Amino acid sequence: MEFGFNLNRTANASAWRVLPNRWDFIAFPLIICLIAMGAIGFHETMAPISTLQSEAIWLDPRMLPEYAMRTTLRMLAAMVASLTFTLVYGTLAAKSRRAGQVLVPILDILQSVPVLGYISFTVTFFLALFPSRVLGAELAAIFAIFTSQAWNMTFSFYQSLRTVPRDLDEVSKGFHLTGWQRFWKLEVPFSMPGLIWNMMMSMSGGWFFVVASEAITVGNKTITLPGIGAYLAQAISDKNLAAVGWVILTMTVVILAYDQFLFRPLVAWADKFRMETTSSGDAPESWLLDLIRRTRLIHRLLVPMGMLLATLARIPIRVQLPKAVPVVSATRTKRSRVGDVVWAIFVIVLTVYVVWRVVAYVRTGVSLDEVGHVLVLGLITLLRVVLLIAIASVIWVPLGVLIGLRPALAEKIQPLAQFLAAFPANLLFPVFVIVIVRFHLNPDIWLSPLIVLGTQWYILFNVIAGATAYPNDYKEAATNFRIRGWQWWRQAMLPGIFPYYITGAITASGGAWNASIVSEFVQWGDTKVEAHGLGAYIAQMTAAGDFPKIIVGIAVMSLFVTLFNRVLWRPLYAYAESRLRLD
C-alpha cells in the first residue's frame, strides 16, 4: 500500500512538473503574438505585387501599428541576415591570412560606398527573382537595411577574434579543441558583449535607410511597401508635421519594445561570458529573461533545444584555414610563400582589370581636370570627417566608460541611446536649412554636424561594450593599488577599451563618409543649402543622372576611406592586437 502511494506521488510530481505555472500563462501570450506577427508577415509577403500598387499609404495614425509591425519584421530579418554574414565573413577575415588581405579592404569599401548608389541594381535583381510577388520588393528592402547593419557588426566580431586573450587560447589548445569547438566554445562567447552592443547600434542605424528601402523606384515605376519609412516619406512629401510627430512617437514605442523584448535579455544573458574570475555585484537584469527562467512548461520545452545546440558545438569538426602564424617546416614555409605570391598576383590582376573597366567607362564623360577637382573635394570632406570624429571621441569616450562601468545606469541609458541613434537625421534638415538661411551662416561649418549626427553613436556603443566587458578582476586590482585619476585612464581603462574604440571609430568614420552625401547638400522645399565636399558632389551628380561622374565620386570616396583606414586605423588595430590584449 505504501509502495503504491509513493508511486502515485512520484507520478503526480512528474505530471505536476510538466503542467504550466502562472509564469507560463504570462509568457504564452507573448509567444503567440510573436508567432502571429510572423504568420501575418509571411502571408502579406507572398501576396501578389499588384496589391502594393492598389494600396496607398494612409496618414491615418490608426494605420501605424500595422506599419510598425511590417517595418519591425523587415529589420529583424535583416538582423538575422547580418548576424549570419558577420559569423562567416568575420571568421574568414580573421582566421585566413590570405582571405583577410582581400576581405578587410573590401569591408572598408563596402561601409563607405553609398547604399543608395547601388540600391537600384539590387532592386532590379530581387524583383526579377520574384516578379509577381511582394517577396521581391521585401527582399530588396531587407537587403538595403542589411547594408546598414552588417558592416559594424562584422568589424566588432573581427576585432574580438583577433584579440582573444592568449591564456584562453592556450587553454583551448590544452583541451585539444578543434576549430569548430574553439569557435563556439571560446571565440563566439568572448565576442558576445561587444557584438550585442553593435547589434543594438545596427538596429538603430537601420532606421536611417528605412525611408529609402520602403519607397523603391525602378525606372519610372515606384513600389511603396507599407511601413513606418513609407509613412514618414509620405508625411514629408505632404509637409504634414502632425504625421511626422506620430512617426516619432511610434518609433519610440518600437525602440522601447525591442529594447525590452530583445536586447535587454541578450545583454543580461551575455553577462555570463565576461572574462573574469570574480563577478561584479551589479549585473545587468532583464524581466523577460527572469520570466522565461521561472516558467515551467516553456523552460522544459527550451531545454532540449539548448542541449541540441550544445551537442552541435561539441562535435569535433576540423576546419583548416590558412594560419597567420609562421610555420616551422622549411618545405611548408616555401609552399606558403609560393601560395602567397600566386594569391597576390591573382588579387593584383583582378584589381587592375576592375580599375581598367571603370576607367574605360568613366573617361567617356570625365576629364582629368574633373578628377583633380573631385580629389580636392575629397580632401575637404576628409578634413571634415577627421575633425568631427575627434570631437565625438573626446565627448563620448569618457561618457561611454561612465555608462559601461555602471550596469544599472547602462540599463537606463540604453533605450535613450538607441532612440537617439535611430532618430533619422534627415528630419532635422529643415531646421538646419531655415537657421542657416535666416542668419546667413556658413554651410561649410554648420552643415558639418549632420555628418556625424547619426554615426557618433558607433563610438559610444562600442566604448560602452568595452567598459562592460572590462574584467572585474582588473577593476579590483586598480582599486587595491590605489590607481586613480589620469593614471587610471592611461594604464587601466584606455588600454582595456582601446580595441573596442578602434572598432567604433572605424565604423563611425565609414558611416560619416556615407552620411556626407545627404549632409553636405540639403534642401527644404525650394530652398537648397550646399557645403563644399565630395558628398555634395555625389548628391548633385546623382540628381543630374550623370553616371560617369557618380562612379568617379564613389571611387574617390572609396579610395580615401581605404587609404585612411590603412594609414591610421589598421596600424592602431595591429597595436591593439599585439600590445593591449586582456591576458
C-alpha positions as CSV (number, residue, x, y, z in Angstrom):
1,M,0.0,0.0,0.0
2,E,2.8,2.4,0.9
3,F,4.6,1.4,-2.3
4,G,1.6,2.3,-4.3
5,F,1.2,5.6,-2.5
6,N,4.8,6.5,-3.3
7,L,4.4,5.5,-6.9
8,N,1.3,7.7,-7.3
9,R,3.0,10.6,-5.5
10,T,6.0,10.3,-7.9
11,A,3.8,10.1,-10.9
12,N,1.8,13.1,-9.7
13,A,5.0,15.0,-9.1
14,S,6.3,14.2,-12.6
15,A,2.9,15.3,-14.1
16,W,3.0,18.5,-12.0
17,R,6.4,19.4,-13.3
18,V,5.0,19.3,-16.9
19,L,2.0,21.4,-16.2
20,P,2.3,25.1,-16.8
21,N,2.7,27.5,-13.9
22,R,1.5,31.1,-13.6
23,W,4.6,32.4,-15.4
24,D,3.8,30.2,-18.4
25,F,0.4,31.9,-18.6
26,I,2.1,35.3,-18.8
27,A,4.7,34.1,-21.4
28,F,2.4,32.2,-23.7
29,P,0.6,35.3,-25.0
30,L,3.9,36.9,-25.9
31,I,4.9,33.8,-27.8
32,I,1.5,33.7,-29.6
33,C,1.9,37.3,-30.6
34,L,5.3,36.6,-32.0
35,I,4.0,33.7,-34.0
36,A,1.0,35.7,-35.2
37,M,3.4,38.5,-36.4
38,G,5.4,36.1,-38.3
39,A,2.4,34.4,-39.9
40,I,0.8,37.8,-40.9
41,G,4.1,39.0,-42.3
42,F,4.6,35.8,-44.3
43,H,1.1,36.0,-45.7
44,E,1.5,39.6,-46.8
45,T,4.9,38.9,-48.3
46,M,3.6,36.2,-50.5
47,A,0.7,38.3,-51.8
48,P,0.7,39.4,-55.5
49,I,2.7,42.5,-56.1
50,S,-0.3,44.2,-57.6
51,T,-1.6,44.7,-54.1
52,L,1.1,47.3,-53.4
53,Q,0.0,49.3,-56.4
54,S,-3.6,49.3,-55.3
55,E,-2.9,50.2,-51.6
56,A,-1.8,53.8,-50.9
57,I,0.0,54.9,-47.8
58,W,-2.6,56.4,-45.4
59,L,-1.5,59.1,-42.9
60,D,-4.2,58.0,-40.5
61,P,-2.4,57.3,-37.2
62,R,-4.6,54.1,-36.8
63,M,-2.5,52.5,-39.6
64,L,0.8,53.0,-37.7
65,P,0.5,49.7,-35.6
66,E,0.3,47.6,-38.8
67,Y,3.1,49.7,-40.5
68,A,5.2,49.3,-37.4
69,M,4.8,45.6,-37.4
70,R,5.8,45.3,-41.1
71,T,8.9,47.5,-40.6
72,T,9.9,45.6,-37.4
73,L,9.8,42.3,-39.2
74,R,11.9,43.7,-42.0
75,M,14.5,44.9,-39.6
76,L,14.6,41.7,-37.7
77,A,15.0,39.7,-40.9
78,A,17.9,42.0,-41.9
79,M,19.4,41.5,-38.4
80,V,19.3,37.7,-38.8
81,A,21.0,38.0,-42.3
82,S,23.6,40.4,-40.8
83,L,24.4,38.1,-38.0
84,T,24.9,35.2,-40.4
85,F,27.1,37.3,-42.6
86,T,29.1,38.5,-39.6
87,L,29.9,35.0,-38.4
88,V,31.0,33.8,-41.8
89,Y,32.8,36.9,-43.2
90,G,34.4,37.9,-39.9
91,T,35.7,34.4,-39.3
92,L,37.2,34.2,-42.8
93,A,38.8,37.6,-42.5
94,A,40.3,36.9,-39.0
95,K,41.3,33.3,-39.5
96,S,42.7,33.2,-43.1
97,R,45.6,35.5,-43.7
98,R,45.2,35.5,-47.5
99,A,41.4,36.0,-47.3
100,G,41.9,38.8,-44.8
101,Q,44.2,40.7,-47.2
102,V,41.2,41.0,-49.5
103,L,38.1,40.8,-47.3
104,V,39.2,43.6,-44.8
105,P,39.8,46.2,-47.5
106,I,36.5,45.2,-49.2
107,L,34.7,45.7,-45.9
108,D,36.3,49.1,-45.6
109,I,35.0,50.0,-49.1
110,L,31.5,48.5,-48.5
111,Q,30.9,50.6,-45.5
112,S,31.9,53.8,-47.4
113,V,30.1,53.1,-50.7
114,P,26.7,54.9,-50.6
115,V,23.9,52.5,-50.1
116,L,21.6,54.5,-52.3
117,G,24.2,54.2,-55.1
118,Y,23.6,50.5,-55.7
119,I,20.0,50.1,-54.5
120,S,18.7,50.4,-58.0
121,F,20.7,47.4,-59.1
122,T,19.7,45.2,-56.2
123,V,16.1,46.2,-56.5
124,T,16.1,45.1,-60.2
125,F,17.8,41.8,-59.2
126,F,15.3,40.9,-56.5
127,L,12.2,41.9,-58.4
128,A,13.4,39.8,-61.3
129,L,13.7,36.8,-58.9
130,F,10.1,37.1,-57.8
131,P,8.4,39.3,-60.4
132,S,4.8,38.6,-59.4
133,R,5.1,38.6,-55.6
134,V,5.7,41.2,-52.9
135,L,8.6,39.0,-51.8
136,G,10.9,40.5,-54.4
137,A,10.3,44.0,-53.1
138,E,10.5,42.8,-49.5
139,L,13.9,41.2,-50.1
140,A,15.2,44.4,-51.8
141,A,14.1,46.4,-48.7
142,I,15.6,43.9,-46.3
143,F,18.9,44.0,-48.3
144,A,19.0,47.8,-48.1
145,I,18.6,47.6,-44.3
146,F,21.1,44.8,-44.1
147,T,23.8,47.0,-45.7
148,S,23.3,49.5,-42.8
149,Q,23.6,46.8,-40.2
150,A,26.2,44.2,-41.3
151,W,29.5,46.2,-41.5
152,N,29.9,47.4,-38.0
153,M,28.8,44.0,-36.6
154,T,31.4,42.3,-38.8
155,F,34.1,44.7,-37.6
156,S,33.2,44.1,-34.0
157,F,33.3,40.3,-34.4
158,Y,36.6,40.5,-36.4
159,Q,38.1,42.6,-33.6
160,S,37.0,40.1,-31.0
161,L,38.5,37.2,-32.9
162,R,41.8,39.0,-33.3
163,T,42.1,39.9,-29.6
164,V,41.1,36.6,-27.8
165,P,43.3,36.5,-24.7
166,R,46.4,34.3,-25.0
167,D,45.7,32.4,-21.8
168,L,42.3,31.3,-23.1
169,D,43.9,30.4,-26.4
170,E,46.4,28.2,-24.5
171,V,43.6,26.6,-22.5
172,S,41.7,25.7,-25.7
173,K,44.9,24.1,-27.1
174,G,45.3,22.2,-23.8
175,F,41.9,20.7,-24.2
176,H,42.7,19.8,-27.8
177,L,39.6,21.7,-29.1
178,T,39.1,21.6,-32.9
179,G,38.5,24.7,-34.9
180,W,34.7,24.2,-34.8
181,Q,34.7,23.6,-31.0
182,R,37.0,26.5,-30.3
183,F,34.8,28.8,-32.4
184,W,31.6,28.0,-30.5
185,K,33.1,27.4,-27.0
186,L,35.6,30.3,-26.9
187,E,35.5,32.8,-29.7
188,V,31.8,33.4,-30.1
189,P,31.2,33.7,-26.3
190,F,34.2,36.0,-26.0
191,S,32.7,38.3,-28.7
192,M,29.2,38.3,-27.4
193,P,29.2,41.5,-25.2
194,G,30.7,43.7,-28.0
195,L,28.6,42.0,-30.7
196,I,25.3,42.6,-28.9
197,W,26.0,46.3,-28.4
198,N,26.9,46.6,-32.1
199,M,23.6,44.7,-32.9
200,M,21.8,47.5,-31.0
201,M,23.6,50.1,-33.0
202,S,22.9,48.3,-36.2
203,M,19.2,48.0,-35.5
204,S,19.1,51.7,-34.6
205,G,21.2,52.7,-37.7
206,G,18.8,50.8,-39.9
207,W,16.1,53.4,-39.3
208,F,18.1,55.8,-41.5
209,F,17.6,53.6,-44.5
210,V,14.0,52.5,-43.8
211,V,12.6,55.5,-45.7
212,A,14.7,54.7,-48.8
213,S,14.1,50.9,-48.6
214,E,10.3,51.1,-48.3
215,A,9.9,53.5,-51.2
216,I,11.6,51.7,-54.1
217,T,11.9,53.3,-57.6
218,V,12.9,51.3,-60.7
219,G,12.9,53.5,-63.8
220,N,9.5,55.2,-63.9
221,K,7.9,52.6,-61.6
222,T,7.6,53.2,-57.9
223,I,6.8,50.5,-55.4
224,T,5.9,51.5,-51.9
225,L,6.0,48.9,-49.1
226,P,3.7,49.5,-46.1
227,G,5.8,50.6,-43.2
228,I,7.0,53.4,-40.9
229,G,9.5,54.6,-43.5
230,A,6.9,54.9,-46.3
231,Y,4.6,56.7,-43.8
232,L,7.4,59.1,-43.0
233,A,8.2,59.7,-46.7
234,Q,4.6,60.5,-47.4
235,A,4.4,62.8,-44.4
236,I,7.5,64.7,-45.5
237,S,6.1,64.9,-49.1
238,D,2.8,66.3,-47.8
239,K,4.6,68.6,-45.2
240,N,2.3,67.1,-42.6
241,L,4.0,67.9,-39.3
242,A,1.4,66.1,-37.2
243,A,2.1,62.9,-39.1
244,V,5.8,63.3,-38.5
245,G,5.0,63.6,-34.8
246,W,3.1,60.4,-34.9
247,V,6.1,58.7,-36.6
248,I,8.4,59.9,-33.8
249,L,6.0,58.5,-31.2
250,T,5.7,55.2,-33.0
251,M,9.5,54.9,-33.4
252,T,9.8,55.5,-29.6
253,V,7.4,52.7,-28.8
254,V,9.1,50.3,-31.3
255,I,12.5,51.1,-29.9
256,L,11.4,50.5,-26.3
257,A,9.7,47.3,-27.4
258,Y,12.8,45.7,-29.0
259,D,14.9,47.0,-26.1
260,Q,12.7,45.2,-23.6
261,F,12.0,42.1,-25.6
262,L,15.3,41.5,-27.5
263,F,18.3,43.5,-26.5
264,R,18.0,43.7,-22.7
265,P,17.5,39.9,-22.4
266,L,20.6,39.5,-24.7
267,V,22.7,41.9,-22.6
268,A,21.7,40.1,-19.4
269,W,22.3,36.7,-20.9
270,A,25.7,37.7,-22.4
271,D,26.9,38.9,-19.0
272,K,28.0,35.3,-18.2
273,F,30.5,35.4,-20.9
274,R,32.6,38.2,-19.3
275,M,36.3,37.3,-18.9
276,E,36.8,37.4,-15.1
277,T,37.2,35.2,-12.1
278,T,35.3,37.5,-9.7
279,S,31.8,38.6,-10.5
280,S,30.5,42.2,-10.3
281,G,27.9,42.9,-7.7
282,D,25.8,44.9,-10.1
283,A,25.0,42.6,-13.0
284,P,22.5,43.6,-15.8
285,E,19.0,42.3,-15.4
286,S,16.0,41.6,-17.7
287,W,12.5,40.9,-16.5
288,L,11.8,38.9,-19.7
289,L,14.8,36.6,-19.1
290,D,13.7,36.2,-15.5
291,L,10.2,35.4,-16.7
292,I,11.4,32.7,-19.1
293,R,13.6,31.2,-16.4
294,R,10.6,31.0,-14.0
295,T,8.3,29.3,-16.4
296,R,7.8,25.6,-16.1
297,L,6.5,24.2,-19.4
298,I,8.2,26.7,-21.7
299,H,11.5,26.2,-19.9
300,R,11.2,22.4,-20.3
301,L,10.5,22.9,-24.0
302,L,13.6,25.0,-24.4
303,V,15.9,22.6,-22.6
304,P,16.1,20.1,-25.5
305,M,16.9,22.9,-27.9
306,G,19.7,24.1,-25.7
307,M,21.0,20.5,-25.3
308,L,20.9,20.1,-29.1
309,L,22.9,23.3,-29.7
310,A,25.4,22.3,-27.0
311,T,25.9,19.0,-28.7
312,L,26.4,20.6,-32.1
313,A,29.0,22.9,-30.6
314,R,30.9,19.9,-29.2
315,I,31.1,17.9,-32.5
316,P,34.9,17.5,-33.3
317,I,34.7,19.0,-36.8
318,R,38.1,20.1,-38.0
319,V,38.1,23.1,-40.2
320,Q,41.5,24.1,-41.5
321,L,42.2,27.7,-42.7
322,P,45.5,29.2,-43.7
323,K,47.0,30.5,-40.5
324,A,48.5,33.9,-40.0
325,V,51.3,32.4,-37.9
326,P,54.6,31.3,-39.5
327,V,55.1,27.5,-39.9
328,V,58.2,25.8,-38.7
329,S,58.9,23.4,-41.6
330,A,61.1,24.8,-44.4
331,T,59.2,22.9,-47.0
332,R,55.8,24.2,-45.7
333,T,57.3,27.7,-45.5
334,K,58.3,27.6,-49.1
335,R,54.9,26.3,-50.2
336,S,53.3,29.1,-48.2
337,R,55.4,31.7,-49.9
338,V,54.6,30.3,-53.3
339,G,50.9,30.4,-52.4
340,D,51.3,34.0,-51.2
341,V,52.9,35.0,-54.4
342,V,50.2,33.3,-56.5
343,W,47.4,34.8,-54.4
344,A,49.0,38.3,-54.6
345,I,49.3,38.0,-58.4
346,F,45.6,37.0,-58.7
347,V,44.5,39.9,-56.5
348,I,46.6,42.4,-58.4
349,V,45.4,41.1,-61.8
350,L,41.8,41.2,-60.6
351,T,42.2,44.7,-59.2
352,V,43.9,46.0,-62.4
353,Y,41.1,44.5,-64.5
354,V,38.4,46.1,-62.4
355,V,40.2,49.5,-62.5
356,W,40.7,49.3,-66.2
357,R,36.9,48.6,-66.8
358,V,36.0,51.5,-64.6
359,V,38.4,53.9,-66.2
360,A,37.3,52.9,-69.7
361,Y,33.7,53.7,-68.7
362,V,34.4,56.9,-66.8
363,R,36.8,58.5,-69.4
364,T,33.8,58.9,-71.8
365,G,32.3,61.7,-69.7
366,V,35.0,62.8,-67.2
367,S,38.2,64.8,-67.9
368,L,41.4,64.8,-65.9
369,D,40.6,68.3,-64.5
370,E,37.3,66.9,-63.2
371,V,39.2,64.1,-61.5
372,G,41.5,66.6,-59.8
373,H,38.5,68.7,-58.7
374,V,36.9,65.6,-57.2
375,L,40.2,64.7,-55.3
376,V,40.2,68.3,-53.8
377,L,36.6,67.9,-52.7
378,G,37.6,64.5,-51.2
379,L,40.3,66.2,-49.1
380,I,37.8,68.8,-47.8
381,T,35.4,66.0,-46.7
382,L,38.3,64.1,-45.2
383,L,39.3,67.1,-43.1
384,R,35.6,67.4,-42.0
385,V,35.3,63.8,-41.1
386,V,38.6,63.6,-39.1
387,L,37.7,66.7,-37.1
388,L,34.2,65.5,-36.3
389,I,35.4,62.0,-35.3
390,A,38.0,63.6,-33.0
391,I,35.4,65.8,-31.3
392,A,32.9,62.9,-31.0
393,S,35.7,60.8,-29.4
394,V,36.5,63.4,-26.8
395,I,32.9,63.6,-25.8
396,W,31.7,60.0,-25.9
397,V,34.7,58.0,-24.7
398,P,34.5,59.3,-21.1
399,L,30.7,59.1,-21.1
400,G,30.8,55.6,-22.6
401,V,33.2,54.4,-19.8
402,L,31.0,56.0,-17.2
403,I,27.9,54.2,-18.5
404,G,29.6,50.9,-19.2
405,L,31.0,50.6,-15.7
406,R,27.6,51.0,-14.2
407,P,25.2,48.3,-15.5
408,A,22.2,49.9,-13.7
409,L,22.9,53.2,-15.4
410,A,23.5,51.4,-18.7
411,E,20.0,49.9,-18.5
412,K,18.5,53.3,-18.1
413,I,20.6,54.9,-20.8
414,Q,20.3,52.0,-23.3
415,P,16.8,52.8,-24.7
416,L,17.6,56.6,-24.8
417,A,20.9,55.9,-26.7
418,Q,19.0,53.6,-29.1
419,F,16.4,56.2,-29.8
420,L,19.0,59.0,-30.4
421,A,20.9,56.6,-32.7
422,A,17.7,55.6,-34.5
423,F,16.4,59.2,-34.9
424,P,16.5,59.9,-38.7
425,A,18.9,62.8,-39.1
426,N,17.1,63.9,-42.3
427,L,14.2,65.1,-40.0
428,L,16.5,67.8,-38.8
429,F,17.4,69.0,-42.3
430,P,14.6,71.6,-42.5
431,V,15.7,73.1,-39.2
432,F,19.3,73.5,-40.3
433,V,18.3,74.9,-43.7
434,I,16.0,77.5,-42.1
435,V,18.5,78.6,-39.5
436,I,21.4,78.8,-42.0
437,V,19.4,80.9,-44.4
438,R,17.8,83.1,-41.7
439,F,21.1,84.0,-40.1
440,H,23.3,83.8,-43.2
441,L,25.6,81.2,-41.7
442,N,28.5,79.4,-43.4
443,P,27.2,76.0,-44.7
444,D,30.7,74.5,-44.7
445,I,30.7,74.8,-40.9
446,W,27.0,74.5,-39.9
447,L,26.1,71.5,-42.1
448,S,29.1,69.6,-40.7
449,P,27.4,68.3,-37.5
450,L,24.8,66.5,-39.7
451,I,27.6,64.2,-40.9
452,V,28.4,62.8,-37.5
453,L,24.9,63.1,-36.0
454,G,24.0,59.5,-36.8
455,T,27.4,57.9,-36.8
456,Q,28.8,59.2,-33.5
457,W,26.8,56.6,-31.7
458,Y,29.1,53.8,-33.1
459,I,31.8,55.2,-30.8
460,L,29.5,55.4,-27.8
461,F,28.1,51.9,-28.2
462,N,31.5,50.3,-28.7
463,V,33.1,52.1,-25.7
464,I,30.1,51.0,-23.6
465,A,30.6,47.5,-24.8
466,G,34.4,47.7,-24.0
467,A,33.7,49.1,-20.5
468,T,31.0,46.5,-19.9
469,A,33.4,43.6,-20.9
470,Y,36.2,45.1,-18.8
471,P,37.1,42.3,-16.3
472,N,36.1,42.9,-12.7
473,D,39.4,41.5,-11.6
474,Y,41.2,44.4,-13.2
475,K,38.8,46.9,-11.5
476,E,39.6,45.4,-8.1
477,A,43.3,45.4,-8.8
478,A,43.2,49.1,-9.7
479,T,41.3,49.9,-6.5
480,N,43.7,47.8,-4.3
481,F,46.7,49.6,-5.8
482,R,45.0,53.0,-5.5
483,I,45.3,53.8,-9.2
484,R,43.3,56.9,-9.8
485,G,42.8,59.9,-12.0
486,W,44.8,60.2,-15.2
487,Q,47.0,57.2,-14.2
488,W,43.8,55.0,-14.1
489,W,42.8,56.2,-17.6
490,R,46.2,55.8,-19.1
491,Q,47.3,52.5,-17.5
492,A,44.0,50.7,-16.9
493,M,40.8,51.8,-18.7
494,L,42.0,53.2,-22.0
495,P,44.1,50.1,-22.9
496,G,41.2,47.9,-21.9
497,I,38.6,49.6,-24.2
498,F,41.1,50.6,-27.0
499,P,40.2,47.7,-29.3
500,Y,36.5,48.5,-28.9
501,Y,37.1,52.2,-29.5
502,I,39.0,51.5,-32.7
503,T,36.1,49.3,-34.0
504,G,33.7,52.1,-33.2
505,A,35.9,54.8,-34.8
506,I,36.4,52.8,-38.0
507,T,32.6,52.3,-38.4
508,A,31.8,55.8,-37.4
509,S,34.4,57.1,-39.9
510,G,33.0,55.0,-42.7
511,G,29.4,56.0,-41.8
512,A,30.4,59.6,-41.8
513,W,31.7,59.4,-45.4
514,N,28.4,57.8,-46.3
515,A,26.3,60.4,-44.5
516,S,28.2,63.3,-46.1
517,I,26.2,62.6,-49.3
518,V,23.0,63.7,-47.7
519,S,24.5,66.1,-45.2
520,E,26.6,68.4,-47.5
521,F,23.6,69.1,-49.8
522,V,20.3,69.6,-48.1
523,Q,17.0,71.2,-49.0
524,W,13.6,72.0,-47.7
525,G,11.0,72.8,-50.4
526,D,12.7,75.0,-53.0
527,T,15.5,76.2,-50.6
528,K,18.8,74.4,-51.1
529,V,21.9,74.7,-49.0
530,E,25.3,73.3,-50.2
531,A,28.6,72.8,-48.5
532,H,31.9,72.1,-50.4
533,G,32.8,68.5,-50.3
534,L,32.7,65.1,-52.0
535,G,29.3,64.2,-50.6
536,A,27.6,67.3,-52.1
537,Y,29.3,66.4,-55.5
538,I,27.9,62.9,-55.5
539,A,24.5,64.1,-54.4
540,Q,24.4,66.7,-57.3
541,M,25.6,64.2,-59.9
542,T,23.0,61.6,-58.7
543,A,20.3,64.2,-59.1
544,A,21.6,65.0,-62.6
545,G,21.8,61.3,-63.5
546,D,25.5,61.7,-64.6
547,F,26.7,58.1,-64.0
548,P,30.4,58.5,-65.1
549,K,30.8,61.4,-62.5
550,I,28.8,59.4,-59.9
551,I,31.3,56.5,-60.3
552,V,34.2,58.9,-60.1
553,G,32.8,60.3,-56.8
554,I,32.2,56.9,-55.3
555,A,35.6,55.6,-56.5
556,V,37.4,58.6,-54.9
557,M,35.4,58.2,-51.7
558,S,36.3,54.5,-51.5
559,L,40.0,55.4,-52.2
560,F,40.1,57.9,-49.4
561,V,38.4,55.6,-46.9
562,T,40.7,52.7,-47.7
563,L,43.9,54.8,-47.5
564,F,42.7,56.5,-44.3
565,N,42.0,53.1,-42.8
566,R,45.3,51.7,-43.9
567,V,47.4,54.7,-42.7
568,L,45.7,55.3,-39.4
569,W,43.1,52.7,-38.2
570,R,44.9,49.5,-39.3
571,P,48.2,50.3,-37.5
572,L,46.2,51.2,-34.4
573,Y,44.3,47.9,-34.8
574,A,47.6,46.0,-35.0
575,Y,48.8,47.8,-31.9
576,A,45.7,46.9,-30.0
577,E,46.0,43.2,-31.1
578,S,49.7,42.9,-30.1
579,R,50.0,45.2,-27.1
580,L,46.6,45.7,-25.5
581,R,45.1,42.3,-25.2
582,L,43.5,41.5,-21.9
583,D,45.6,38.5,-20.9
